[in-house]
Amino acid sequence: MRPLLICFWTVACAGPAMALGPDTWLFPMALKPGDTIALVAPSAPATGPEFLVYVKLMESKGYRVVSKPGLVGRKENYLGGSDAERAAEINDYLRDPTVRMIMPVRGGFGMSRILDRIDYSALRKDPKVIAGYSDITALHLAVARHAQVVTFHSPMAMRDLWREAEPAYAFPAKSFQRAVFAGQYVPGERGYVVEIPKGHKPVKLVGGKVTGRLLGGNLSLVVTLMGTPHAIQPRGSILFLEDVSEPAYRIDRYLSQLRLAGVLDQVAGVVLGSFTTRDEAEETDTTRVLHDYFSKLKVPVLMRYPVGHTPQNATLPHGALVELDADTGTLRILQNPVRVH
């Protein structure tokens, strides 16, 4: 077991990627009417009427929406196509200067299978908005390692954004717009406090205020990439985590791996989002596990932040500098995560 632990430490914390620093991260251009949005299915298949609803919604707002022929219904077992198809789809849009946002239609499974096929250099040369959550966590982490472009942990086309007209889903659409659309930014202003919906105030677990780069996402994907060239680089980061339908013993196992790999010793702060469970008993067990791992940390820790597999899914700029204030329950983005001019 000892060599395995050393391997995790080395890859997670001192891999070959570019050194993190304020002068090396790049930001995509903010979206404005007339821009092209490319829909992709890098994980599960694109199915159902939600796809067309989102296309028509964005076209009505003045955006051009494109996708590969046959995207809807393209399937290989539980994946949205073969590895070659899904990787080529992303790379074609990364290399297309007219595309300004790459929007996965949904999460699921399979993004990690193609991380070694993605053209990160193309994204570095021409930063674009990349959005999504759940399985798309793998892409966010890999981009952070290999391109250092700010991406967006956010709802997706077939996961909440197509329903923005429904009151229950107005918040995630508003949060996404605040983060990536040019019209939301006032000239001269820098950064913003991430808005949270009424009745969803986060809970302080460990108090304090700290700054760092916001990195993380779905817990199971963060752990899956440990020991790979795409793993999170946690030193000095604000780590945010969420998950869905994972029993407490699995959450325990994942967090144990992060602790043994040294990740929890290096972060500057922690934001725990939604950990959706099957029933009240499971929720109680999961909450206890989270307390076991995070209440003893000597850094600020915030729980029940509205991010993850929940209708109240706030958009967070992955890789941006943020200030976490666990006492007030706020996340302040310290820099505009998109370029407006």
C-alpha positions as a LaTeX table, in Angstrom:
\begin{tabular}{lrrr}
\hline
Residue & $x$ (\AA) & $y$ (\AA) & $z$ (\AA) \\
\hline
Met1 & 0.00 & 0.00 & 0.00 \\
Arg2 & 2.86 & 2.41 & 0.68 \\
Pro3 & 3.98 & 2.79 & $-2.97$ \\
Leu4 & 0.35 & 3.36 & $-3.99$ \\
Leu5 & $-0.01$ & 6.23 & $-1.53$ \\
Ile6 & 3.19 & 7.79 & $-2.81$ \\
Cys7 & 1.88 & 7.56 & $-6.37$ \\
Phe8 & $-1.34$ & 9.37 & $-5.46$ \\
Trp9 & 0.58 & 12.14 & $-3.70$ \\
Thr10 & 2.95 & 12.66 & $-6.59$ \\
Val11 & 0.37 & 12.80 & $-9.36$ \\
Ala12 & $-2.22$ & 14.79 & $-7.46$ \\
Cys13 & 0.17 & 17.43 & $-6.22$ \\
Ala14 & 3.21 & 17.60 & $-8.47$ \\
Gly15 & 2.16 & 16.45 & $-11.92$ \\
Pro16 & 3.59 & 17.73 & $-15.20$ \\
Ala17 & 0.95 & 20.39 & $-15.82$ \\
Met18 & 1.69 & 24.11 & $-15.85$ \\
Ala19 & 2.20 & 25.71 & $-12.46$ \\
Leu20 & $-0.90$ & 27.45 & $-11.14$ \\
Gly21 & $-0.55$ & 31.19 & $-10.87$ \\
Pro22 & $-2.51$ & 34.41 & $-11.40$ \\
Asp23 & $-0.69$ & 35.23 & $-14.62$ \\
Thr24 & $-1.15$ & 31.91 & $-16.42$ \\
Trp25 & $-4.93$ & 31.41 & $-16.27$ \\
Leu26 & $-6.99$ & 32.54 & $-19.25$ \\
Phe27 & $-10.65$ & 33.54 & $-19.52$ \\
Pro28 & $-13.11$ & 32.92 & $-22.38$ \\
Met29 & $-15.03$ & 35.74 & $-24.01$ \\
Ala30 & $-18.47$ & 36.38 & $-22.52$ \\
Leu31 & $-21.40$ & 35.28 & $-24.67$ \\
Lys32 & $-23.34$ & 37.86 & $-26.65$ \\
Pro33 & $-26.17$ & 37.59 & $-29.20$ \\
Gly34 & $-24.89$ & 36.34 & $-32.52$ \\
Asp35 & $-22.36$ & 33.97 & $-30.94$ \\
Thr36 & $-22.33$ & 30.26 & $-31.79$ \\
Ile37 & $-23.13$ & 27.62 & $-29.16$ \\
Ala38 & $-22.08$ & 24.05 & $-29.92$ \\
Leu39 & $-24.03$ & 21.24 & $-28.27$ \\
Val40 & $-22.11$ & 18.02 & $-27.55$ \\
Ala41 & $-22.81$ & 14.66 & $-25.91$ \\
Pro42 & $-19.48$ & 13.62 & $-24.31$ \\
Ser43 & $-21.16$ & 11.44 & $-21.69$ \\
Ala44 & $-24.68$ & 9.98 & $-21.93$ \\
Pro45 & $-26.77$ & 10.14 & $-25.13$ \\
Ala46 & $-28.81$ & 13.16 & $-26.18$ \\
Thr47 & $-32.46$ & 12.11 & $-26.23$ \\
Gly48 & $-35.93$ & 13.52 & $-25.79$ \\
Pro49 & $-37.65$ & 16.81 & $-26.61$ \\
Glu50 & $-35.56$ & 18.81 & $-24.13$ \\
Phe51 & $-32.80$ & 19.11 & $-26.72$ \\
Leu52 & $-34.98$ & 20.94 & $-29.24$ \\
Val53 & $-36.54$ & 23.11 & $-26.54$ \\
Tyr54 & $-33.11$ & 24.41 & $-25.58$ \\
Val55 & $-32.10$ & 24.98 & $-29.20$ \\
Lys56 & $-35.23$ & 27.03 & $-29.89$ \\
Leu57 & $-34.83$ & 28.93 & $-26.62$ \\
Met58 & $-31.28$ & 30.06 & $-27.43$ \\
Glu59 & $-32.12$ & 30.82 & $-31.05$ \\
Ser60 & $-34.97$ & 33.05 & $-29.85$ \\
Lys61 & $-32.39$ & 35.01 & $-27.87$ \\
Gly62 & $-30.27$ & 35.60 & $-30.93$ \\
Tyr63 & $-27.69$ & 32.83 & $-30.63$ \\
Arg64 & $-26.67$ & 30.36 & $-33.32$ \\
Val65 & $-26.86$ & 26.77 & $-32.06$ \\
Val66 & $-25.00$ & 23.97 & $-33.86$ \\
Ser67 & $-24.53$ & 20.24 & $-33.32$ \\
Lys68 & $-23.20$ & 17.28 & $-35.26$ \\
Pro69 & $-25.66$ & 15.48 & $-37.58$ \\
Gly70 & $-27.28$ & 12.60 & $-35.73$ \\
Leu71 & $-26.31$ & 13.84 & $-32.27$ \\
Val72 & $-29.81$ & 13.20 & $-30.91$ \\
Gly73 & $-30.13$ & 9.44 & $-30.60$ \\
Arg74 & $-26.44$ & 8.73 & $-31.18$ \\
Lys75 & $-25.62$ & 5.95 & $-28.77$ \\
Glu76 & $-23.13$ & 3.23 & $-27.93$ \\
Asn77 & $-24.39$ & 1.24 & $-24.95$ \\
Tyr78 & $-24.83$ & 3.85 & $-22.19$ \\
Leu79 & $-22.57$ & 6.40 & $-23.93$ \\
Gly80 & $-23.47$ & 9.18 & $-26.35$ \\
Gly81 & $-21.40$ & 7.57 & $-29.09$ \\
Ser82 & $-18.04$ & 5.88 & $-29.47$ \\
Asp83 & $-14.96$ & 7.29 & $-27.77$ \\
Ala84 & $-13.65$ & 8.45 & $-31.15$ \\
Glu85 & $-16.95$ & 10.20 & $-32.03$ \\
Arg86 & $-17.27$ & 11.97 & $-28.72$ \\
Ala87 & $-13.65$ & 13.17 & $-28.62$ \\
Ala88 & $-13.69$ & 14.30 & $-32.24$ \\
Glu89 & $-16.89$ & 16.24 & $-31.62$ \\
Ile90 & $-15.32$ & 18.26 & $-28.81$ \\
Asn91 & $-12.05$ & 18.77 & $-30.67$ \\
Asp92 & $-13.77$ & 19.99 & $-33.83$ \\
Tyr93 & $-15.50$ & 22.71 & $-31.82$ \\
Leu94 & $-12.37$ & 23.56 & $-29.81$ \\
Arg95 & $-10.61$ & 24.22 & $-33.13$ \\
Asp96 & $-13.50$ & 26.17 & $-34.67$ \\
Pro97 & $-12.94$ & 29.92 & $-34.13$ \\
Thr98 & $-16.63$ & 30.67 & $-34.67$ \\
Val99 & $-17.74$ & 28.57 & $-31.68$ \\
Arg100 & $-17.82$ & 30.55 & $-28.43$ \\
Met101 & $-19.44$ & 28.04 & $-26.06$ \\
Ile102 & $-19.29$ & 24.24 & $-25.87$ \\
Met103 & $-22.35$ & 23.04 & $-23.97$ \\
Pro104 & $-22.73$ & 19.35 & $-23.04$ \\
Val105 & $-26.37$ & 18.40 & $-23.26$ \\
Arg106 & $-26.13$ & 16.27 & $-20.11$ \\
Gly107 & $-23.81$ & 14.33 & $-17.82$ \\
Gly108 & $-23.92$ & 10.60 & $-17.14$ \\
Phe109 & $-20.85$ & 8.45 & $-17.75$ \\
Gly110 & $-17.90$ & 8.40 & $-20.13$ \\
Met111 & $-16.13$ & 11.78 & $-20.07$ \\
Ser112 & $-13.11$ & 10.31 & $-18.31$ \\
Arg113 & $-12.69$ & 7.74 & $-21.12$ \\
Ile114 & $-11.69$ & 10.45 & $-23.60$ \\
Leu115 & $-9.66$ & 12.93 & $-21.54$ \\
Asp116 & $-6.42$ & 11.79 & $-23.17$ \\
Arg117 & $-7.87$ & 12.58 & $-26.62$ \\
Ile118 & $-8.87$ & 16.20 & $-26.01$ \\
Asp119 & $-6.95$ & 19.03 & $-27.76$ \\
Tyr120 & $-6.22$ & 21.21 & $-24.75$ \\
Ser121 & $-3.73$ & 23.30 & $-26.72$ \\
Ala122 & $-6.55$ & 24.42 & $-29.01$ \\
Leu123 & $-8.52$ & 25.65 & $-26.00$ \\
Arg124 & $-5.47$ & 27.41 & $-24.63$ \\
Lys125 & $-5.02$ & 29.21 & $-27.95$ \\
Asp126 & $-8.69$ & 30.17 & $-28.18$ \\
Pro127 & $-10.46$ & 30.05 & $-24.80$ \\
Lys128 & $-14.17$ & 29.26 & $-25.04$ \\
Val129 & $-16.91$ & 28.89 & $-22.47$ \\
Ile130 & $-17.11$ & 25.24 & $-21.41$ \\
Ala131 & $-20.07$ & 24.45 & $-19.17$ \\
Gly132 & $-21.60$ & 21.49 & $-17.35$ \\
Tyr133 & $-21.52$ & 19.50 & $-14.13$ \\
Ser134 & $-21.70$ & 15.91 & $-12.86$ \\
Asp135 & $-19.65$ & 13.74 & $-15.26$ \\
Ile136 & $-18.35$ & 16.95 & $-16.91$ \\
Thr137 & $-16.30$ & 17.46 & $-13.73$ \\
Ala138 & $-13.67$ & 15.29 & $-15.44$ \\
Leu139 & $-13.35$ & 17.81 & $-18.27$ \\
His140 & $-13.18$ & 20.78 & $-15.88$ \\
Leu141 & $-10.33$ & 19.17 & $-13.95$ \\
Ala142 & $-8.44$ & 18.16 & $-17.08$ \\
Val143 & $-8.76$ & 21.65 & $-18.56$ \\
Ala144 & $-7.45$ & 23.11 & $-15.31$ \\
Arg145 & $-4.39$ & 20.85 & $-15.52$ \\
His146 & $-3.58$ & 21.16 & $-19.22$ \\
Ala147 & $-4.96$ & 24.48 & $-20.45$ \\
Gln148 & $-5.58$ & 26.62 & $-17.36$ \\
Val149 & $-8.72$ & 28.14 & $-18.83$ \\
Val150 & $-11.58$ & 29.06 & $-16.48$ \\
Thr151 & $-14.60$ & 26.83 & $-17.15$ \\
Phe152 & $-18.08$ & 26.75 & $-15.61$ \\
His153 & $-19.57$ & 24.16 & $-13.28$ \\
Ser154 & $-23.15$ & 24.80 & $-14.30$ \\
Pro155 & $-26.51$ & 23.37 & $-15.35$ \\
Met156 & $-26.69$ & 21.98 & $-18.89$ \\
Ala157 & $-28.94$ & 22.14 & $-21.94$ \\
Met158 & $-31.00$ & 19.06 & $-21.06$ \\
Arg159 & $-30.42$ & 19.41 & $-17.33$ \\
Asp160 & $-32.38$ & 22.44 & $-16.10$ \\
Leu161 & $-31.47$ & 25.18 & $-18.63$ \\
Trp162 & $-34.21$ & 24.14 & $-21.05$ \\
Arg163 & $-36.73$ & 24.68 & $-18.26$ \\
Glu164 & $-35.79$ & 28.26 & $-17.40$ \\
Ala165 & $-39.37$ & 29.48 & $-17.93$ \\
Glu166 & $-40.54$ & 27.29 & $-15.03$ \\
Pro167 & $-40.38$ & 29.11 & $-11.65$ \\
Ala168 & $-38.71$ & 26.11 & $-9.98$ \\
Tyr169 & $-35.80$ & 26.33 & $-12.44$ \\
Ala170 & $-35.47$ & 30.09 & $-12.78$ \\
Phe171 & $-32.55$ & 30.26 & $-10.34$ \\
Pro172 & $-30.04$ & 28.01 & $-12.18$ \\
Ala173 & $-30.73$ & 29.82 & $-15.46$ \\
Lys174 & $-30.24$ & 33.20 & $-13.79$ \\
Ser175 & $-27.02$ & 32.05 & $-12.10$ \\
Phe176 & $-25.65$ & 30.72 & $-15.39$ \\
Gln177 & $-26.49$ & 33.94 & $-17.21$ \\
Arg178 & $-24.79$ & 35.98 & $-14.49$ \\
Ala179 & $-21.57$ & 34.07 & $-14.98$ \\
Val180 & $-21.16$ & 33.81 & $-18.74$ \\
Phe181 & $-23.32$ & 36.39 & $-20.58$ \\
Ala182 & $-21.77$ & 39.73 & $-21.52$ \\
Gly183 & $-24.88$ & 41.74 & $-20.68$ \\
Gln184 & $-24.52$ & 40.86 & $-16.99$ \\
Tyr185 & $-21.24$ & 42.74 & $-16.57$ \\
Val186 & $-21.04$ & 46.44 & $-15.77$ \\
Pro187 & $-17.96$ & 48.27 & $-17.14$ \\
Gly188 & $-15.43$ & 48.95 & $-14.41$ \\
Glu189 & $-16.79$ & 46.40 & $-11.97$ \\
Arg190 & $-14.67$ & 43.38 & $-11.06$ \\
Gly191 & $-16.07$ & 40.12 & $-9.74$ \\
Tyr192 & $-19.32$ & 39.47 & $-7.89$ \\
Val193 & $-20.84$ & 37.56 & $-4.99$ \\
Val194 & $-22.48$ & 34.33 & $-6.15$ \\
Glu195 & $-26.18$ & 34.74 & $-5.52$ \\
Ile196 & $-27.99$ & 31.97 & $-3.68$ \\
Pro197 & $-31.73$ & 31.35 & $-3.67$ \\
Lys198 & $-33.89$ & 32.38 & $-0.75$ \\
Gly199 & $-34.29$ & 29.65 & 1.82 \\
His200 & $-31.03$ & 27.92 & 0.87 \\
Lys201 & $-28.52$ & 29.67 & 3.11 \\
Pro202 & $-25.37$ & 27.53 & 3.51 \\
Val203 & $-24.32$ & 26.27 & 6.93 \\
Lys204 & $-20.98$ & 27.12 & 8.55 \\
Leu205 & $-19.06$ & 24.04 & 9.66 \\
Val206 & $-15.70$ & 25.73 & 10.30 \\
Gly207 & $-15.55$ & 29.52 & 10.37 \\
Gly208 & $-13.13$ & 31.86 & 8.71 \\
Lys209 & $-12.36$ & 33.71 & 5.48 \\
Val210 & $-9.84$ & 32.69 & 2.83 \\
Thr211 & $-8.99$ & 33.17 & $-0.85$ \\
Gly212 & $-7.92$ & 30.60 & $-3.42$ \\
Arg213 & $-8.73$ & 29.03 & $-6.77$ \\
Leu214 & $-12.09$ & 27.30 & $-6.93$ \\
Leu215 & $-11.56$ & 23.68 & $-8.01$ \\
Gly216 & $-13.55$ & 20.46 & $-7.72$ \\
Gly217 & $-17.03$ & 19.29 & $-8.63$ \\
Asn218 & $-18.53$ & 15.83 & $-8.42$ \\
Leu219 & $-16.78$ & 13.91 & $-5.64$ \\
Ser220 & $-16.72$ & 10.54 & $-7.40$ \\
Leu221 & $-15.09$ & 12.12 & $-10.48$ \\
Val222 & $-12.53$ & 14.01 & $-8.40$ \\
Val223 & $-11.53$ & 10.69 & $-6.83$ \\
Thr224 & $-11.65$ & 8.79 & $-10.14$ \\
Leu225 & $-8.95$ & 11.06 & $-11.59$ \\
Met226 & $-6.57$ & 10.64 & $-8.66$ \\
Gly227 & $-3.36$ & 9.01 & $-9.85$ \\
Thr228 & $-3.82$ & 10.30 & $-13.43$ \\
Pro229 & $-2.28$ & 13.26 & $-15.28$ \\
His230 & $-5.69$ & 14.95 & $-15.07$ \\
Ala231 & $-6.01$ & 14.94 & $-11.27$ \\
Ile232 & $-6.86$ & 17.99 & $-9.20$ \\
Gln233 & $-3.99$ & 20.14 & $-7.94$ \\
Pro234 & $-5.32$ & 21.02 & $-4.51$ \\
Arg235 & $-2.59$ & 23.16 & $-2.94$ \\
Gly236 & $-4.08$ & 26.47 & $-1.83$ \\
Ser237 & $-7.41$ & 25.83 & $-3.57$ \\
Ile238 & $-10.99$ & 26.28 & $-2.45$ \\
Leu239 & $-12.25$ & 22.73 & $-2.92$ \\
Phe240 & $-15.94$ & 22.31 & $-3.74$ \\
Leu241 & $-17.63$ & 18.91 & $-3.78$ \\
Glu242 & $-21.08$ & 17.47 & $-4.48$ \\
Asp243 & $-22.56$ & 14.09 & $-5.38$ \\
Val244 & $-25.81$ & 12.26 & $-6.03$ \\
Ser245 & $-27.31$ & 8.87 & $-5.13$ \\
Glu246 & $-24.15$ & 7.72 & $-3.38$ \\
Pro247 & $-24.70$ & 5.84 & $-0.08$ \\
Ala248 & $-22.89$ & 7.12 & 2.96 \\
Tyr249 & $-20.33$ & 4.32 & 2.95 \\
Arg250 & $-19.22$ & 5.29 & $-0.57$ \\
Ile251 & $-18.96$ & 8.96 & 0.36 \\
Asp252 & $-16.85$ & 7.80 & 3.32 \\
Arg253 & $-14.61$ & 5.76 & 1.01 \\
Tyr254 & $-14.13$ & 8.64 & $-1.45$ \\
Leu255 & $-13.28$ & 11.11 & 1.30 \\
Ser256 & $-10.92$ & 8.62 & 2.90 \\
Gln257 & $-9.02$ & 8.44 & $-0.37$ \\
Leu258 & $-8.79$ & 12.23 & $-0.59$ \\
Arg259 & $-7.52$ & 12.37 & 2.99 \\
Leu260 & $-4.94$ & 9.60 & 2.51 \\
Ala261 & $-3.75$ & 11.21 & $-0.73$ \\
Gly262 & $-3.02$ & 14.42 & 1.16 \\
Val263 & $-5.62$ & 16.50 & $-0.65$ \\
Leu264 & $-7.47$ & 17.65 & 2.47 \\
Asp265 & $-4.19$ & 18.77 & 4.05 \\
Gln266 & $-3.46$ & 21.16 & 1.18 \\
Val267 & $-6.71$ & 23.00 & 0.50 \\
Ala268 & $-7.30$ & 26.52 & 1.77 \\
Gly269 & $-11.04$ & 26.03 & 2.24 \\
Val270 & $-13.94$ & 23.72 & 1.42 \\
Val271 & $-17.44$ & 24.21 & 0.00 \\
Leu272 & $-19.75$ & 21.21 & 0.31 \\
Gly273 & $-22.70$ & 21.32 & $-2.05$ \\
Ser274 & $-25.67$ & 19.02 & $-2.52$ \\
Phe275 & $-25.27$ & 15.36 & $-1.55$ \\
Thr276 & $-28.58$ & 14.01 & $-2.80$ \\
Thr277 & $-29.65$ & 10.82 & $-1.02$ \\
Arg278 & $-32.45$ & 8.30 & $-1.33$ \\
Asp279 & $-34.11$ & 8.87 & 2.03 \\
Glu280 & $-33.89$ & 10.72 & 5.33 \\
Ala281 & $-31.86$ & 7.99 & 7.07 \\
Glu282 & $-29.27$ & 8.02 & 4.30 \\
Glu283 & $-29.10$ & 11.82 & 4.49 \\
Thr284 & $-28.40$ & 11.62 & 8.23 \\
Asp285 & $-25.59$ & 9.10 & 7.67 \\
Thr286 & $-24.07$ & 11.19 & 4.88 \\
Thr287 & $-24.16$ & 14.35 & 6.99 \\
Arg288 & $-22.36$ & 12.49 & 9.76 \\
Val289 & $-19.66$ & 11.33 & 7.34 \\
Leu290 & $-19.15$ & 14.88 & 6.08 \\
His291 & $-18.80$ & 16.11 & 9.65 \\
Asp292 & $-16.28$ & 13.37 & 10.40 \\
Tyr293 & $-13.95$ & 14.49 & 7.61 \\
Phe294 & $-14.40$ & 18.25 & 7.54 \\
Ser295 & $-15.30$ & 19.53 & 11.01 \\
Lys296 & $-11.73$ & 19.01 & 12.26 \\
Leu297 & $-10.04$ & 20.84 & 9.38 \\
Lys298 & $-8.27$ & 24.07 & 10.28 \\
Val299 & $-9.63$ & 25.89 & 7.22 \\
Pro300 & $-13.04$ & 27.46 & 6.53 \\
Val301 & $-15.70$ & 24.89 & 5.60 \\
Leu302 & $-19.19$ & 25.67 & 4.32 \\
Met303 & $-21.93$ & 23.04 & 4.00 \\
Arg304 & $-25.19$ & 22.80 & 2.05 \\
Tyr305 & $-24.13$ & 25.25 & $-0.63$ \\
Pro306 & $-26.66$ & 25.25 & $-3.52$ \\
Val307 & $-24.54$ & 23.54 & $-6.15$ \\
Gly308 & $-24.76$ & 20.09 & $-7.70$ \\
His309 & $-27.62$ & 17.71 & $-8.43$ \\
Thr310 & $-30.33$ & 20.03 & $-7.21$ \\
Pro311 & $-32.79$ & 22.36 & $-8.96$ \\
Gln312 & $-31.02$ & 25.16 & $-7.08$ \\
Asn313 & $-27.71$ & 24.63 & $-8.89$ \\
Ala314 & $-25.54$ & 27.76 & $-8.81$ \\
Thr315 & $-22.98$ & 28.28 & $-11.58$ \\
Leu316 & $-19.41$ & 28.39 & $-10.25$ \\
Pro317 & $-16.39$ & 29.45 & $-12.36$ \\
His318 & $-13.96$ & 26.54 & $-12.10$ \\
Gly319 & $-10.41$ & 27.83 & $-11.74$ \\
Ala320 & $-11.32$ & 31.42 & $-10.84$ \\
Leu321 & $-9.93$ & 33.18 & $-7.78$ \\
Val322 & $-12.58$ & 33.41 & $-5.08$ \\
Glu323 & $-13.01$ & 34.47 & $-1.49$ \\
Leu324 & $-14.80$ & 32.01 & 0.78 \\
Asp325 & $-16.36$ & 33.53 & 3.89 \\
Ala326 & $-17.74$ & 30.64 & 5.92 \\
Asp327 & $-19.04$ & 32.99 & 8.61 \\
Thr328 & $-21.38$ & 34.82 & 6.23 \\
Gly329 & $-21.92$ & 31.80 & 3.96 \\
Thr330 & $-20.74$ & 33.59 & 0.82 \\
Leu331 & $-18.51$ & 32.98 & $-2.18$ \\
Arg332 & $-17.15$ & 36.11 & $-3.83$ \\
Ile333 & $-15.67$ & 35.78 & $-7.31$ \\
Leu334 & $-12.63$ & 38.09 & $-7.18$ \\
Gln335 & $-12.16$ & 38.45 & $-10.94$ \\
Asn336 & $-14.51$ & 38.49 & $-13.88$ \\
Pro337 & $-14.47$ & 34.85 & $-15.09$ \\
Val338 & $-15.10$ & 35.97 & $-18.67$ \\
Arg339 & $-13.62$ & 38.70 & $-20.86$ \\
Val340 & $-16.23$ & 41.27 & $-21.78$ \\
His341 & $-14.19$ & 43.46 & $-24.13$ \\
\hline
\end{tabular}
